[in-house]
Amino acid sequence: MKQVLKKIASIGGGLILLALLAVTLAFSARETEDVECREIAVRYAGNQMIRIEKNELVRMVKLADPHLIGKKLTEVNIGAIEEKLSKNKTFLKADLYRSIVRDSTGYKGVVTVKVKHRVPVLRIFSPQGNYYMDKEGNRIPVSFSYAADVPVATGHISPALAEKELLPLVEFIQGNRFWKAQIKQIHVNEEGDILMTTLVGGQVIELGDTGNMEEKFRNLRAFYDQVLTPHNWNKYSRINLKFNNQVIAK
């Protein structure tokens, strides 16, 4: 009999707790259903080479929804704001989410924007534009808000040449410790030939195009090892790799 009474008491206690919880949740829902957005917060997805400053991001969110501050949090159209932010080519991804926080004055709504920027690998200076590029060939606009320490290419550079020729070249150079330290700048002349200047020796290297690129660099490295070192770094001013299996030095 005692066990039955204990079981009934336990069940009754559980029902009371459930009832209290339901009342509390209902009260909380009523308190928060009219909460207005009072703040725009910014988060960055990890360490990033470039990033738009927080004040500028807040301004962009406000431009996407001019009435955001003061609007009911439940009425904020997160998807529409994300769609407008995604048009900025600096972002790889921009996510927004809503939250309710409590402070000394009560509840307030917060819209948080979390952004991940594209990663630049090359800076282009040409008559057709001044911009960064990521490894997929996407253009990243230049901004006073950030600067990236990446290889620079100048000259007569079309978007197609930048993507098909310069990106593979930069990827190869950056993946090789020696050439990463040695190649100072890339230039494309009026004929579309790729020229590179070196840090040590100050030579101009005429690559031509990126056809047989790895073979050209192997030949160049052999020329460095057999001819330039140890005392001839400044003997030649120009090295031509345009012709197959040849290194022509002037």
The 8 nearest C-alpha neighbors of each residue, nearest first, counted from 0:
[[1, 3, 2, 4, 5, 6, 7, 8],
 [0, 2, 4, 3, 5, 6, 7, 8],
 [1, 3, 5, 0, 4, 6, 7, 8],
 [2, 4, 6, 0, 1, 5, 7, 8],
 [3, 5, 7, 1, 6, 2, 8, 0],
 [6, 4, 8, 2, 3, 7, 9, 1],
 [5, 7, 9, 3, 8, 4, 2, 10],
 [8, 6, 4, 10, 9, 5, 11, 3],
 [9, 7, 11, 5, 6, 10, 12, 4],
 [8, 10, 6, 12, 7, 11, 5, 13],
 [9, 11, 13, 7, 12, 8, 6, 14],
 [10, 12, 8, 14, 13, 9, 7, 15],
 [13, 11, 15, 9, 10, 14, 8, 16],
 [14, 12, 10, 16, 15, 11, 17, 9],
 [13, 15, 17, 11, 16, 12, 18, 10],
 [14, 16, 18, 12, 13, 17, 19, 11],
 [17, 15, 19, 13, 18, 14, 20, 12],
 [18, 16, 20, 14, 15, 19, 21, 13],
 [17, 19, 15, 21, 16, 20, 14, 22],
 [20, 18, 16, 22, 21, 17, 23, 15],
 [21, 19, 17, 23, 18, 22, 16, 24],
 [20, 22, 18, 24, 23, 19, 25, 17],
 [21, 23, 19, 25, 20, 24, 26, 18],
 [24, 22, 20, 26, 21, 25, 27, 19],
 [25, 23, 27, 21, 26, 22, 28, 20],
 [24, 26, 28, 22, 23, 27, 21, 29],
 [25, 27, 23, 29, 24, 28, 22, 30],
 [28, 26, 30, 24, 29, 25, 23, 31],
 [29, 27, 25, 31, 30, 26, 32, 24],
 [28, 30, 26, 27, 32, 31, 25, 33],
 [31, 29, 27, 28, 32, 26, 33, 34],
 [30, 32, 34, 28, 33, 29, 27, 106],
 [31, 33, 29, 34, 28, 30, 73, 71],
 [34, 32, 31, 71, 35, 30, 72, 29],
 [35, 33, 31, 32, 71, 107, 108, 72],
 [36, 34, 71, 72, 70, 69, 108, 37],
 [35, 37, 108, 68, 72, 69, 109, 70],
 [38, 36, 68, 108, 107, 35, 69, 109],
 [37, 39, 109, 36, 40, 110, 108, 68],
 [40, 38, 110, 111, 109, 57, 41, 37],
 [39, 41, 111, 110, 112, 38, 109, 42],
 [42, 40, 112, 111, 113, 53, 39, 43],
 [41, 43, 113, 112, 114, 44, 40, 111],
 [44, 42, 114, 113, 45, 115, 41, 46],
 [43, 45, 115, 114, 113, 42, 46, 47],
 [46, 44, 43, 47, 115, 42, 114, 116],
 [47, 45, 44, 48, 43, 49, 50, 115],
 [46, 48, 49, 45, 50, 116, 118, 44],
 [49, 47, 147, 118, 50, 46, 119, 146],
 [50, 48, 47, 145, 147, 146, 116, 51],
 [49, 51, 52, 145, 116, 47, 48, 144],
 [50, 52, 144, 55, 56, 53, 145, 49],
 [51, 53, 55, 54, 50, 56, 144, 145],
 [54, 52, 56, 55, 57, 41, 51, 40],
 [55, 53, 57, 56, 52, 58, 51, 59],
 [54, 56, 58, 53, 57, 52, 59, 51],
 [57, 55, 59, 53, 58, 54, 60, 52],
 [56, 58, 60, 54, 59, 55, 53, 61],
 [57, 59, 55, 61, 56, 60, 62, 54],
 [60, 58, 56, 62, 61, 57, 55, 63],
 [61, 59, 63, 57, 62, 58, 56, 64],
 [62, 60, 65, 64, 58, 63, 59, 57],
 [63, 61, 59, 65, 64, 60, 58, 57],
 [62, 64, 60, 61, 80, 83, 59, 65],
 [63, 65, 61, 67, 62, 66, 60, 80],
 [64, 66, 61, 62, 67, 63, 68, 60],
 [67, 65, 64, 68, 70, 69, 61, 62],
 [66, 68, 70, 64, 65, 69, 61, 36],
 [69, 67, 36, 37, 70, 66, 38, 35],
 [68, 70, 35, 36, 67, 37, 71, 66],
 [69, 71, 35, 67, 68, 36, 72, 66],
 [72, 70, 35, 74, 73, 34, 33, 36],
 [71, 73, 35, 36, 74, 75, 108, 34],
 [74, 72, 71, 75, 32, 33, 34, 76],
 [75, 73, 71, 72, 76, 70, 77, 35],
 [74, 76, 72, 73, 77, 71, 67, 70],
 [77, 75, 79, 78, 74, 80, 73, 64],
 [76, 78, 80, 79, 75, 95, 81, 96],
 [79, 77, 81, 80, 76, 82, 95, 83],
 [78, 80, 82, 81, 77, 76, 83, 63],
 [79, 81, 83, 77, 82, 78, 63, 84],
 [82, 80, 84, 78, 83, 79, 85, 77],
 [83, 81, 79, 85, 80, 84, 78, 86],
 [82, 84, 80, 85, 81, 86, 63, 79],
 [83, 85, 81, 86, 82, 87, 80, 93],
 [86, 84, 82, 87, 83, 81, 93, 90],
 [87, 85, 84, 83, 88, 82, 90, 89],
 [86, 88, 85, 89, 84, 90, 83, 140],
 [89, 87, 90, 139, 86, 140, 138, 85],
 [88, 90, 139, 87, 116, 117, 140, 91],
 [91, 89, 116, 92, 88, 117, 115, 87],
 [90, 92, 117, 116, 115, 89, 93, 88],
 [91, 93, 115, 90, 114, 94, 116, 85],
 [92, 94, 114, 113, 81, 115, 85, 90],
 [95, 93, 113, 112, 81, 114, 92, 96],
 [96, 94, 112, 111, 77, 113, 81, 110],
 [95, 97, 111, 110, 112, 98, 94, 77],
 [98, 96, 110, 109, 111, 95, 99, 72],
 [97, 99, 109, 108, 110, 100, 96, 111],
 [100, 98, 108, 107, 109, 106, 101, 97],
 [101, 99, 107, 106, 108, 98, 102, 109],
 [100, 102, 106, 105, 107, 99, 103, 104],
 [101, 103, 105, 104, 106, 100, 107, 99],
 [102, 104, 105, 101, 106, 107, 100, 99],
 [103, 105, 102, 106, 101, 107, 100, 37],
 [106, 104, 102, 101, 103, 107, 100, 30],
 [107, 105, 101, 100, 102, 99, 34, 108],
 [108, 106, 100, 99, 34, 37, 35, 101],
 [107, 109, 36, 99, 35, 37, 98, 34],
 [110, 108, 38, 98, 36, 39, 97, 99],
 [111, 109, 97, 39, 96, 40, 38, 98],
 [110, 112, 40, 96, 95, 41, 39, 109],
 [111, 113, 95, 41, 94, 42, 40, 114],
 [114, 112, 42, 94, 43, 93, 41, 95],
 [115, 113, 93, 43, 92, 44, 112, 94],
 [114, 116, 92, 44, 91, 90, 43, 93],
 [117, 115, 90, 91, 89, 50, 118, 114],
 [116, 118, 91, 90, 89, 119, 133, 115],
 [117, 119, 133, 116, 48, 120, 49, 47],
 [120, 118, 133, 132, 131, 121, 117, 147],
 [119, 121, 133, 149, 132, 134, 118, 150],
 [122, 120, 150, 132, 149, 131, 119, 151],
 [123, 121, 131, 151, 130, 152, 150, 132],
 [122, 124, 152, 130, 129, 131, 153, 151],
 [125, 123, 129, 153, 152, 128, 154, 122],
 [124, 126, 127, 154, 128, 153, 156, 155],
 [127, 125, 128, 155, 124, 154, 156, 129],
 [128, 126, 125, 157, 156, 129, 155, 124],
 [129, 127, 125, 126, 130, 124, 123, 156],
 [128, 130, 124, 123, 125, 141, 131, 127],
 [131, 129, 140, 123, 141, 122, 139, 128],
 [130, 132, 122, 139, 121, 138, 119, 123],
 [133, 131, 138, 119, 121, 137, 139, 136],
 [132, 134, 119, 120, 136, 135, 137, 118],
 [133, 135, 136, 120, 132, 166, 119, 137],
 [136, 134, 133, 137, 132, 162, 166, 138],
 [135, 137, 133, 134, 162, 132, 138, 166],
 [138, 136, 132, 133, 135, 139, 134, 88],
 [139, 137, 132, 131, 136, 140, 130, 133],
 [138, 140, 131, 89, 132, 88, 130, 137],
 [141, 139, 130, 131, 142, 138, 89, 88],
 [140, 142, 130, 139, 131, 129, 143, 145],
 [143, 141, 144, 145, 140, 146, 51, 130],
 [142, 144, 145, 141, 146, 51, 52, 140],
 [145, 143, 142, 51, 52, 146, 50, 49],
 [144, 146, 143, 49, 142, 50, 147, 51],
 [147, 145, 49, 148, 144, 143, 142, 141],
 [148, 146, 149, 49, 48, 145, 119, 122],
 [147, 149, 146, 150, 48, 120, 121, 122],
 [150, 148, 121, 120, 147, 151, 122, 119],
 [151, 149, 121, 122, 184, 152, 120, 148],
 [152, 150, 122, 184, 121, 123, 185, 149],
 [151, 153, 185, 123, 186, 122, 124, 184],
 [154, 152, 124, 186, 125, 123, 187, 185],
 [153, 155, 187, 125, 186, 156, 188, 124],
 [154, 156, 187, 125, 189, 188, 157, 126],
 [157, 155, 154, 125, 160, 161, 187, 158],
 [156, 158, 160, 159, 161, 155, 127, 125],
 [159, 157, 161, 160, 162, 156, 127, 163],
 [160, 158, 162, 157, 161, 163, 164, 156],
 [161, 159, 157, 164, 163, 162, 158, 156],
 [162, 160, 165, 158, 159, 164, 163, 157],
 [161, 163, 159, 166, 136, 160, 164, 165],
 [162, 164, 160, 161, 159, 165, 166, 167],
 [165, 163, 160, 161, 166, 162, 167, 209],
 [164, 166, 161, 168, 167, 169, 162, 163],
 [165, 167, 169, 168, 162, 164, 170, 161],
 [168, 166, 170, 169, 165, 164, 171, 163],
 [169, 167, 165, 171, 166, 170, 172, 164],
 [170, 168, 172, 166, 171, 167, 173, 165],
 [169, 171, 167, 173, 168, 172, 166, 174],
 [170, 172, 168, 174, 169, 173, 167, 175],
 [173, 171, 169, 179, 175, 174, 178, 170],
 [174, 172, 179, 170, 175, 171, 169, 176],
 [175, 173, 171, 172, 170, 176, 179, 178],
 [176, 174, 172, 173, 178, 177, 179, 171],
 [175, 177, 179, 178, 180, 174, 173, 172],
 [178, 176, 180, 179, 175, 181, 172, 182],
 [179, 177, 181, 180, 172, 175, 182, 176],
 [178, 180, 173, 176, 172, 177, 181, 175],
 [179, 181, 178, 177, 182, 176, 198, 183],
 [180, 182, 178, 198, 197, 179, 183, 177],
 [183, 181, 197, 178, 179, 184, 196, 180],
 [182, 184, 197, 198, 196, 181, 185, 195],
 [183, 185, 196, 195, 151, 182, 152, 186],
 [186, 184, 195, 152, 194, 151, 153, 196],
 [187, 185, 153, 194, 152, 154, 193, 195],
 [186, 188, 193, 154, 155, 192, 191, 194],
 [189, 187, 191, 190, 192, 155, 154, 186],
 [188, 190, 191, 155, 187, 192, 154, 156],
 [191, 189, 188, 192, 187, 155, 193, 207],
 [190, 192, 188, 189, 187, 193, 155, 207],
 [193, 191, 207, 187, 190, 188, 208, 194],
 [192, 194, 187, 207, 206, 186, 208, 205],
 [195, 193, 205, 186, 204, 206, 185, 187],
 [196, 194, 185, 204, 203, 184, 186, 197],
 [195, 197, 203, 184, 183, 202, 182, 204],
 [198, 196, 182, 201, 183, 181, 202, 199],
 [197, 199, 181, 183, 201, 182, 200, 196],
 [200, 198, 201, 197, 181, 232, 202, 233],
 [201, 199, 233, 232, 202, 198, 197, 236],
 [200, 202, 197, 199, 198, 196, 203, 236],
 [203, 201, 236, 237, 200, 197, 196, 204],
 [202, 204, 196, 237, 195, 238, 236, 205],
 [203, 205, 238, 195, 194, 237, 239, 206],
 [206, 204, 239, 194, 207, 240, 238, 193],
 [205, 207, 240, 193, 241, 194, 208, 204],
 [208, 206, 192, 193, 241, 205, 209, 194],
 [207, 209, 210, 206, 193, 192, 164, 241],
 [210, 208, 212, 164, 211, 168, 207, 206],
 [209, 211, 212, 208, 207, 213, 215, 164],
 [212, 210, 214, 213, 209, 215, 243, 208],
 [211, 213, 209, 215, 210, 214, 216, 208],
 [212, 214, 216, 215, 211, 217, 171, 210],
 [215, 213, 217, 211, 216, 212, 218, 244],
 [216, 214, 212, 218, 213, 217, 240, 219],
 [215, 217, 219, 213, 218, 214, 220, 212],
 [218, 216, 214, 220, 219, 215, 213, 221],
 [219, 217, 221, 215, 216, 220, 214, 222],
 [218, 220, 216, 222, 221, 217, 215, 223],
 [219, 221, 223, 217, 222, 218, 216, 224],
 [220, 222, 224, 218, 223, 219, 225, 217],
 [223, 221, 219, 225, 220, 226, 224, 218],
 [224, 222, 227, 220, 221, 226, 225, 228],
 [223, 225, 221, 222, 228, 226, 220, 227],
 [226, 224, 222, 223, 221, 227, 228, 220],
 [227, 225, 222, 223, 228, 224, 231, 221],
 [226, 228, 231, 223, 232, 229, 224, 225],
 [229, 227, 230, 231, 224, 226, 223, 232],
 [228, 230, 231, 227, 232, 224, 226, 225],
 [231, 229, 228, 232, 227, 233, 234, 226],
 [230, 232, 227, 234, 233, 228, 229, 226],
 [231, 233, 200, 227, 234, 230, 228, 199],
 [234, 232, 200, 231, 235, 236, 201, 202],
 [233, 235, 231, 232, 236, 227, 200, 230],
 [236, 234, 249, 233, 237, 248, 202, 232],
 [235, 237, 202, 249, 203, 234, 201, 238],
 [236, 238, 203, 249, 202, 248, 235, 204],
 [237, 239, 248, 204, 247, 205, 203, 249],
 [238, 240, 205, 247, 241, 246, 204, 248],
 [241, 239, 206, 246, 242, 205, 215, 245],
 [242, 240, 207, 206, 239, 205, 243, 208],
 [241, 243, 245, 240, 244, 246, 239, 207],
 [242, 244, 245, 241, 240, 215, 211, 246],
 [245, 243, 242, 246, 218, 215, 214, 240],
 [246, 244, 243, 242, 247, 240, 218, 241],
 [245, 247, 240, 239, 248, 238, 219, 218],
 [248, 246, 239, 238, 245, 249, 240, 237],
 [249, 247, 238, 237, 239, 235, 246, 236],
 [248, 237, 235, 236, 238, 247, 239, 234]]
